[in-house]
Amino acid sequence: MKIVSRYILREHVGPLLFALSALTSLLLLNFVAKRFGDLVGKGLPWTVIAEFLSLSVPFTLAMTLPMAVLVATLHAFSRLAAENEITAFKASGVSVRRLMVPVILAASGLTLFMVWFNDQVLPRANHRLATLQSDIARVKPTLALSEQVINEVVARQLFLRAGRIASGTNQLRDVTIYDLSVPTKRRTIIADSGVLAFNATGEDLILRLYDGSTTELGDTDPSRLQRSFFREDVIRVRGVAARLERNEDRMYYKSDREMSVCEMMGRVRESTAQRDSAWVRLRIAEADGVRPERAPAVSGGIGGLYCVAVNRILSLLMPREAVAATPGLVAASAPALAAAQDPAQDPASRQLDAPPADPSVLAGMALELKIAQANIDTYRVEIEKKFAIATACLVFVLLGAPIALRFPRGGVGLTIGVSLAVFGLYYVGLLGGEALADRDLVGPGVAMWSTNILLASIGLVLIARLGNEGSTSRGSETMEWWSRVRERFRRRRA
């Protein structure tokens, strides 16, 4: 049976790698195309472009690996059934369900890998990518001058017009410069020729002008003009083509997609403490001094169980001090948690005899409560989504294998058609559930896991009926089922 298991897995490796590379390339090109305008025209070195592309791969890979698993499963089992290898296995006493065992175990391993990947690799890559995009956004575009056109060298401050620009030597002819950097002292520089160059760092523009004049408004009397002539003049414009400055040590704000599961669980606990405090103060103010009930509890869900397991593993592998200092595992402060667990410990709850609050104060408390609840929902949705997408590798195997075995002659058309239908259903359900959960209409767990449960249930039902395939290989099972229904209906009427 080890030979059979290796053979079945080997049939999946080729389609998996091909589908993974093709889907990842397509989504990566789409992602880069949307941000192409932020990269070009800024004189960025090729290493920065390569880093941008490499940091974009983890986000794309997290979405395409479950897709590739479904494509590989459909293709491999469809080919095995089309070439009668499944029939040969059955004749040898090997059931179809036994053939699916190594694929299910491999998909379970990929699921565990995706859980680690989505929790550790993906947030770090997203954070570094966001930092790099912020650094690139501060880079000014590389200066590009055109002939017979007023070029904006410095935004709303310095403009340059040249009758002719020699590309090889950067020599200028018939040069006119409009300097509006000082509104009360505007200058116009006209020169017969000039030379354009950058300094050693490539940041400052140096204009060396010959045989010209400078006209500017007077310092005290705007109605008077001052004009001076020169044979050679040098103008230095700073920061025209700024270089990329990397701020590796600077801490940027982390969004939910840039945090690990345990970091988001820490934020959930902090937001829960803030929500419960606002709940107590608002209920006291609305009830005119009556002690309020405790706020609804927030379930830790699968993220809480995962962090408990991670803490226990780290406590075995690392000293206790190091575990306590692990980022993302720090809970809310003790006073805040105590106030959240027991409203009587909140200072606001002790002011039971306070006069009714002003309506504006009540509105502020309600807004604070709403914001805290929205933060809780956002982080919990992202946590559940990490695990739901990882589990999709296993769900797609349970769904794809029986579909491929029921339609063995489907070929590439079956693979593409079923893949597109399942992808569309899965990601529409995922995005729709995320939108509903962010609005607090459904729970995060229900929103993120409903599509997985639906597809897994369909797959398990089809697996349970694998022994009832039709007699031919072109989908006649459906026709046979329809014929049986018609026959039963005819007999009842008779």
N, C-alpha and C positions, 0 to 999 in steps of 0.2 A: 504493500500500500504506500510505502514511502516513494517508490518510483512513480506511482500514479499521482500522488500529491505534487511531486516535483514537476511532472509533466503538465498538470493542470495549471500550476503557477507559472511555468515557463510560457504557456500559451497566452498568459495575461501580460507578461512583462513588455513585449514589443508594442502592443496596442496602447498600453498605459504610458510608456515613454513618448510614443508618437503623439498621442492625444494631449499629454501634459505640455510638451514643447509647443505644439501648434496653438492650443488654447492660450497658453501663457504669452506667447509671442503676439497673438492678436489683441488680447486685452492690454498688454504692455504698450503696444503701438498706439492704441486708443488713448491710454492714459498719458503718454508722452505727447501725443498730438494736441491734447487739450492745454498742455502747459508749454508748448513749443514757443509761443510768443514771449514767455518769460526767460527763455534761455538764449535765443538768437540775438545778435546785435549788441552783445555786451562784452565781447572779447574774452569769454571764459575759456580757460585751458581745457584740453581734452580730458584731463584727469577729473575735473569737476563734472563734466558731462557724463563720464563713465560712472562716477560715484552716484550721480543722480539716478542713472538707469539701474544700477545695482541695488540701491535703496528702494526702488520702486518694485523690484521683483517680489519681495516677501508678501506685500499686500495682494499682488496678482496671484501668487502661488496659493495663498490661503483660499482663494475663490475657485481656482481651476483644478486643484487636486481632486476634490470630490467629483467634479465633472469628468475628469479623466478616468476615475475609477468606474463610473457608470459606462462610459464609452468602451473601456477595455472589457468589462463584464459582458456587455451586450455582444461585442464582436467575437470574443473568445468562445462563449457558449453557443452562439449562433453558428460559428464555423464547425465546432465539434459535432453539433446536431446535424448540420447540413451534409457533412462527410460521413455520417452514420457511425461516428466513433462513440456517440452516446449509446447507440443500439448495441455496439460491440461490448461496451462496458456492462450494459444490462445483461447481455448473454453470458458474461463472465461472472455474474453474481454481484456486481458493484452497482449499488443504487445511485440514482441521480442526487439524492440528498447527501450521500457519502462523498460524491464528487464536489459538492459545494462546501464541504467542511474546510479544506485548506484555504479556499478563497475567503471564507468568512473569518478564519483566524488571521489571515493576512490583512483583511480590512480592519479587524480589531486592532492589530498592531499599528496600522496607519492612523486609526482614530486616536490612539494614545500619543503617537508622534505629533499629530495635529493639535492635540490639547497642549502639549509642551510648546509647540511652535507658535500657536496663537497666544500663549501666555507669556513667553519669554522673548522669542525672536521678533515677532511681528510688532509689539509695542516699542521695542528699542529702535527697530528700523523706521517706524513711523515717526518717532521723536527726532531721530537724526535727519530724516527727510524734511520734516517741518523746520528744523533749525537751518538746514542748508537752503531751503526755499526762502526763509527770512533773510539769510545772508545775501542770496542772489538778488532779492528784491531791492536791497540797498545799493546795488551796483548801478551806476549810471550807464546809459547806452554809450557805445563807442562813437566818437565824433565822426560824422560823415558829412562832407561839404560837397555842394553842387555848384556848378558854374551858372552865372546869370540869375541866381536865386538868392534871396535874403535868408541866410541860414541862422537859425537860433543856436548860438554857441552856449550861452547860459540862459536858462529859462527866464524870460521877461526882463533880462538885464543887459545882455550883450548879443548883438547881431552882426553878421559879417556877410558882405557881398563881394564876390570876385568875378571879374570879367573872364578870366581863364585860369585854370588850375592844372599844372603839369603833374601828372600822377607819378612819374618816375622820380622827380627831384623835389616835389611839393612846393614848387615855385608858384607864386601868385602874381597876377597882372591886374591892374586897374582895381585896387582894393579900396573898399569903403567899410568902415566900422562904426556902428552906432552903439554908444555906451550909455545905458539908461540906469546904471546901478545906483547913481545918486540923483534923485528926481530934481533937485534944485540946481544941479550942475551937470547938465547933459552935455556929452561930448560927441563930436563927429570927426572921425579921422579918415583922411583921404590920402592914399599913397599910390605912387606909380607902380611899385612892385613890392614883393615881400617873399619871405620864406616861412613855411609852416613846419614846426617840429614839436616833439614832446620831450620832456625831461627824462632823466635816467630811469625813474620809477614808472614812467608812462602815465602819470596822473595829471600833470600840469601841461597846458598848451603854451608854447612860446612862439610869438609872432614877431619876426624881425622885419620891419618896414623900411623902405628907402624912398627918398625924394617925395615928401608929402607935407601935409599941414594938419593942424589940430584946431578945431573950432569948438568953443564951449561957452556956456552962459557964465556971466559974471557971478562972483560970490555974493556981492551985496546988492547989485542992481540987475534983475533978470532981463531988463530991456537992453542991456549992453552985451555985446559979444566980444570974446577974446580969441584972437587967432595967432597961432605961432607956426613957424615953418621948421622943418628938420630935414637933414640928409639921411639920418638913420635913427630909428626909434625901436625900442624893444618893449613888447607888451607881454605880460605873463598872466595867464588865466588859470587859476588854481582849481583842481578837482574836476576837470572836464571829463576825463576818462578814468574814473575811480576804479581801483582794483578790488577784487573780492577779498573781504576781510572775514576770516573765520573766527567765530567766537565759540570755541569748543567748551570753555569753562563757564559760559554764561548759562544760567538756568532759565529756560523758557517755560511758559505756562503749558502744562500737559493737558491735552484733551482726553476724553474717555478712551479713544483709540490709541493713545500713547501710554497707557497704564497697563500694568499686569493685573491679574485677577485680585490678588491680595491688596494691591494699592487701591483698587476701586472699592473693595470691601471696607478698607479704612475710611474712604470718603463716604461710603454709605452709612457707616456708624456715626461719623461726624454730622452728616446731614440729618440723620435720625435724631440725634441729640438736639440739634437746632430746631427741628420740626416739633419735637415733643415740648421743648421749652416754649415755643410760640403757641402751641396748642393749649398749654396750661394757662398762659397769660391771657390768651384770647377768650377762653371759656370762663375764666374768673371775671373778666371785664363784662362779658355778655350776661353772665348769671348773677351779677350784682353781689359778688362776695361768696357765692355758694361754691364749695370745693368741687372741682370738676372730676370727671372720670378719667382714667388713664387713656392715653392716645392708643390707637390701634398699633399692634406690634408689627414690625417689619421682619419678614422671614429671611434668613440668610440664604436659603436655597442651596443649589449645587455649588455656588461659589463659596459659601461658608464651609461646607464639608470639604471642599478642595483645599481651602486655606488651613483648615485644621490638620488635614493629612500632610500638607507641606510643612507646617510647623513641627509636626512630630518627626518627620524625616530629617529636617534640619537640626532638630534637637539631638538626634542620634549621631549626625555627622559632624556637627560644629559645637563649639563651646556655648554655654548658655548666654554669655555676654554677647557673642556674635549674633546669636539668633534674635536676641532682644533688639539689636540695632539694625536688623534687616529692613531695608526700605520697603514700604508698603504694608508692613505688618503692625504698624503703630495704630492703636485704636484711638478713639476720642479721649479727651482728658477725663480724669476721674470725676471731677465735679459735674461735668456735663453728662457723663453716663449715669451718675447717681441721680441727677435731676430727671433724666429721661426715664429711668426705671421706677422712680418714686416721685410723683409730682409734689409731695409734701416737702421734699428737700429743695425744691426750686425756690429761690428768694421771692419770686413773684407770687408763688402760691401762699406765702406767709402773710401777704397783704390782703387778707380776706375782708378787712373792714375799710378798704380804700374806696373813695368815691368812684362813681361810674366814669369810665374813660371817655375822652373826647372822640367823636366819630372819625376824625382824621387819624387818631391813634389806633382805633379799631381797624381802619382800612390798612394801616401800615403793618399791623400784626397779621392780618389776613394775607397780605402780599408776601410777608416773610414766610408764612406757613406754606403758601402756594409754591414759592421758589424752592424751599427745602424739599417739598414733596416731588417737584419736578426733577431736582438733582438726584433724589433717590431712585426714581423711575429710570432716568437716563443711565445711571451706572448699573443698575440691576439688569436692564435690557442688554447692555453691552456684554455683561458677564455671561448671561444665558446664551447670547448669540455666539460667543466664542466656543462654547461646548456644543451648541446645536450644529454649527457648521462642521466641527470636527466629527461629530457622530454621523454626519451625512455620508461619509465614506462607507460605513457599515450598512446604512439604510439603503444606499443605491445598489449594493451587492444583493441584498435581500430582494430588491425589486427587479433588478436587471436580469438576474440569472433565470428566473422562471419565465419571464417574458421572452427571452431569447430561445428557451427550450420549446415554448409553445408555437413559435413561428420560426422554424429552423431555416427556411428558405428566404427569409426576409433580406439577408445580406446587408449591404451598406445602407440601403434605403431604410431598413428597420432601425439600424443603429443611429442614423442621423435623425430620423423622425421621432423615435422614442426619446432620444437624448434631448432634443429641442423641447419636446412637450414637457418632460420632467423638469428640465432646467427652468423653463418658464413658470411652471406651477410652483416649483420650490422657492425661487427667488421672489416671485410676486407675493407668495405667502409670507416669506421672511420680511420683506419690506413693508407689506401691509400690516403684519403683526407688530413690527417695530413702531410704525406710526400710531397704531392704536394704543400700544403700551406707553409711549411717550405722552399721550393725552390722558393717561390713567383710566382708559376705558376697559382694558382687560389687564390681567396680571402679566408680568414679564415672562414667567415660566410658561403660561398658556400661549402667549403670543409667539414665543420663539420655538416652542416644541410641538405646536399643533401640526405643522406640515410634516415634520419628521414622523410623528405618531401615525398620521394618515397614510403616508407612503409605506412605512414599515408594516402597517396592518394589511395593506393591499398585497405587499410582498409575501407576508406570512400566509395569507389565504391562498395565494397562487402556489406557494411551495407545498402547502398541504394537499393541493389538487394535482401535484405533478404526476401521479399515477393514472390520471384520467385523460391523457392526451388523446387527440383525435387520431384517426387511422391514416391520414395523409399528412403531408407536410406544408400545405399552402393555406393554412388557416381554416380547413374544413371543419374543425371542431365546433366553430361557431355555427356553421350551417347544420351540422348534425344536431346541435343543441336546439336550434330553431325548428328543425324537422321533428324532433321529439315533442317540443311544445305544441306544434301544430297537430301532431297525431293525437296527443292527449286531449286537446280541445275538440278535435273531430269526434273522438270516442264519447266525450261527455255529451256533445250535442246529439249523437246518435242514441 
